[in-house]
Amino acid sequence: MSTTRNNLLMFKKLLVVAAGMFAFGYALVPMYKAICEFTGINILALGERELPGSGSARAKATNTQIDTSRTITVEFDANARGPWRFKPAQSSLQVHPGEMMTVMYEFENVQDRVMSAQAIPSYAPRQAAAHFNKLECFCFNQYTLAPGEKKEWPVVFVIDPKLGKDVTTITLSYTFFEVGSKTPPAPTAALSVLPKVGAGV
């Protein structure tokens, strides 16, 4: 009788130990992420934070192989639908597929009133859109600026190496318009470079 009780007691203890080990192992993942986010030592954990247009794309991009045998010219275009200033900090970049790049866009509200606006992007040639991966972008977000206020917003992007080799130039175009007004069509400036892209093929 005592042997049976001892065995039952041991069995219960083993069950508790096994359950505790399982719970500890299950809790390791969120604990690890929390520690990494707090200390900032793990880029994977940092990449999973919610950034505009990023998701987990930033973490994936760090593992993308850079194709140094190809160079693509990325042109930046800006269209302001209203009395304000909106432009890229530079007109173009030379980019290798798989290489993470950043371009800044500058905006200034030159009006004497508060305004809210947002931007919509467009690409040329159109097939490049599926391979132009923006990891951080101000597009589709609404921003409120005070009179005379200036802002700078980054666009962090990677061009997928799977992009067809016939594409040597990509134009990223933004139209910035006031919230509440009629949403403008896709930027026409990007479409105007299509003959130029075709000529470079």
C-alpha positions in Angstrom: 0.0 0.0 0.0 2.8 2.4 0.9 4.7 1.6 -2.3 1.6 2.4 -4.4 1.2 5.7 -2.6 4.9 6.5 -3.0 4.6 5.8 -6.8 1.5 7.9 -7.1 3.2 10.8 -5.3 6.3 10.5 -7.5 4.1 10.4 -10.6 2.3 13.6 -9.5 5.6 15.3 -8.8 6.9 14.3 -12.2 3.8 15.7 -13.8 4.2 19.0 -12.1 7.9 19.2 -13.2 7.0 18.3 -16.8 4.2 21.0 -16.8 6.6 23.6 -15.4 9.3 22.8 -18.0 6.7 23.1 -20.8 5.4 26.4 -19.5 9.0 27.8 -19.1 9.8 26.7 -22.7 6.6 28.3 -24.0 7.4 31.6 -22.2 11.0 31.8 -23.5 10.0 33.3 -26.9 8.1 36.3 -25.6 10.6 36.8 -22.8 13.4 36.7 -25.4 11.7 39.3 -27.7 11.0 41.6 -24.7 14.6 41.5 -23.6 15.9 42.1 -27.1 13.5 45.0 -27.6 14.5 46.5 -24.3 18.3 46.2 -24.9 18.2 46.8 -28.6 20.7 44.0 -29.3 18.6 42.0 -31.8 17.8 43.5 -35.1 15.2 40.8 -35.8 13.2 41.9 -32.8 13.6 45.5 -33.7 12.4 44.8 -37.2 9.2 43.4 -35.9 8.1 46.6 -34.3 5.3 48.4 -36.2 6.9 50.9 -38.5 5.0 52.6 -41.4 5.0 50.2 -44.3 7.5 47.9 -42.7 6.1 44.9 -40.8 8.8 42.3 -40.7 10.2 43.4 -44.1 13.2 45.2 -42.6 14.4 41.9 -41.0 13.9 40.1 -44.2 15.8 42.8 -46.1 18.9 42.4 -44.0 19.2 38.8 -45.3 18.7 39.8 -48.9 21.7 39.1 -51.1 23.0 42.2 -52.9 23.4 41.8 -56.7 26.5 44.0 -57.3 26.6 43.0 -61.0 23.6 45.3 -61.6 23.0 49.0 -61.0 19.5 50.5 -61.2 18.9 54.2 -61.4 16.0 55.2 -59.0 14.6 58.6 -59.8 12.5 60.5 -57.2 9.6 62.7 -58.2 7.2 64.9 -56.1 3.9 66.5 -57.0 2.2 69.0 -54.6 -1.5 69.5 -55.0 -1.8 72.7 -53.1 0.1 75.8 -51.8 2.9 74.0 -50.0 6.5 72.8 -50.8 7.1 69.1 -51.3 10.3 67.6 -52.8 12.9 64.8 -52.4 16.2 65.7 -50.9 17.9 64.2 -54.0 16.7 63.6 -57.5 18.1 60.1 -58.0 20.2 57.2 -56.6 22.3 54.4 -58.1 21.1 51.2 -56.4 22.1 47.5 -56.5 19.2 45.1 -56.3 19.0 43.8 -52.7 20.7 46.9 -51.3 18.8 48.8 -48.6 18.7 52.5 -49.4 17.1 55.6 -47.8 15.9 58.9 -49.4 14.4 61.8 -47.5 11.4 63.8 -48.7 11.0 67.4 -47.5 7.7 69.1 -46.8 6.8 72.7 -45.8 3.4 74.1 -45.0 3.7 77.7 -46.4 0.1 78.6 -45.6 -1.1 80.7 -42.6 -3.3 77.8 -41.4 -3.0 74.3 -40.0 -3.4 71.7 -42.7 -3.6 67.8 -42.9 -2.3 66.0 -45.9 -1.1 62.6 -47.1 0.8 61.1 -50.1 0.1 58.4 -52.6 2.9 56.7 -54.6 3.3 55.6 -58.1 6.0 53.7 -60.1 7.3 53.6 -63.6 7.6 51.2 -65.2 4.6 49.6 -63.7 6.1 46.1 -63.4 8.7 47.6 -61.0 6.0 48.2 -58.3 5.9 44.5 -57.3 9.7 44.5 -56.8 10.0 47.9 -55.1 9.8 47.0 -51.4 9.4 50.0 -49.1 10.4 49.1 -45.5 9.5 52.5 -44.2 7.4 55.1 -45.9 5.2 58.1 -45.1 2.7 57.3 -47.9 -1.0 56.7 -47.0 -0.4 58.2 -43.5 -2.1 61.5 -42.6 0.1 64.3 -41.2 -1.0 67.6 -39.6 1.3 70.6 -40.0 1.2 74.0 -38.4 1.6 77.2 -40.4 5.2 77.4 -41.6 6.1 73.9 -40.2 8.7 71.9 -42.0 9.0 68.1 -41.9 11.4 65.4 -43.3 10.2 61.9 -43.9 12.4 58.9 -44.9 11.6 56.3 -47.5 13.7 53.1 -46.9 13.5 50.7 -49.7 15.0 47.6 -51.3 14.7 46.5 -54.9 14.0 42.8 -55.3 16.8 41.1 -57.3 14.1 39.2 -59.1 13.2 42.4 -61.0 13.6 41.9 -64.7 17.1 42.8 -66.1 15.5 44.9 -68.8 14.5 47.5 -66.2 17.4 49.8 -65.6 15.5 52.9 -64.4 12.7 53.2 -61.9 10.8 56.3 -61.0 9.2 56.6 -57.6 6.6 59.4 -57.7 4.5 60.9 -54.9 1.5 63.2 -55.0 0.9 65.1 -51.7 -2.6 66.4 -51.3 -4.7 67.9 -48.5 -7.0 65.5 -46.6 -10.6 66.2 -47.3 -10.0 67.3 -50.9 -10.6 65.1 -53.9 -8.1 62.3 -54.0 -5.9 62.9 -57.1 -5.1 60.3 -59.7 -1.7 58.5 -59.9 1.1 60.9 -60.6 1.5 61.5 -64.3 5.2 62.4 -64.0 6.1 58.8 -63.4 4.2 57.7 -66.5 6.0 60.2 -68.7 9.4 58.4 -68.2 8.1 55.2 -69.8 9.6 55.9 -73.2 12.9 56.8 -71.5 12.9 53.4 -69.7 12.1 51.6 -72.8 14.9 53.3 -74.6 17.4 52.2 -72.1 16.5 48.5 -72.5 
